[in-house]
């Protein structure tokens, strides 16, 4: 395979994708593009998305863009971790063909007057605690889908609500891309991998284990007679309460992918249940499900 191309403008991206597709077809491939959208500071979770994209497409594209639109005024946009050199080394190792790393001025050259806003699904969970967040996500993902015109786009189920929102938007707006949800990768001790884990102090890092521990107990609780969505939610809150540094933003039981309240949910209902949580340790907000 030829060398990875790094594009910083939309024109460079267009050329790089055209070259990549042409080369793939020259090798007898279909020229299909798999896109992995990220905010960078890549970890093994991102790498697993790139690996899946590599298996299923002849052109693998990665976007690295810390999107200011999806951060609230008091959130961590300015201090979000960034390391372009390390990210490019990981991208290269995973066989990425095209990396798009635009500046904010490339993605938003003038004050935009257009927002893509998904209703309903964005009213609960992170949508409720981060007003405007999913407008920022839906808007930037729409732009990326137009810029890349990918055949497949890979998203992690750690952000389960994001997957539901992006799927809904894709159907509603007739994007031709197929959305591929991917499993959550964890550290050996259970903590879900996240770029934000570097913010945690050693004590916070230790106590953050309570999240995966609580979720890990769900399988056992499901075997208890009379168990419901509301009971599971309570048990998770109680378990998290054993970590003194944990401040719960939300713990919710909802249907998936409809994200409707599921307090009455019981095993055997035939509806998938999502148990989703957001918990702060100091200034760091972690999510898992
Ligand atoms: P981010 O850079 O955090 O915005 O994430 C970019 C993509 O990687 C999103 O689709 C995330 O859901 C996905 N992702 C983040 N963390 C993980 C993880 N631990 N395992 C799998 N995918 C992940």
Boltz pocket constraint, residues with backbone or C-beta under 6 A from the ligand:
constraints:
  - pocket:
      binder: B
      contacts: [[A, 37], [A, 38], [A, 39], [A, 40], [A, 44], [A, 45], [A, 46], [A, 48], [A, 49], [A, 154], [A, 155], [A, 156], [A, 157], [A, 158], [A, 159], [A, 182], [A, 183], [A, 184], [A, 185], [A, 186], [A, 192], [A, 193], [A, 194], [A, 195]]
      max_distance: 6.0
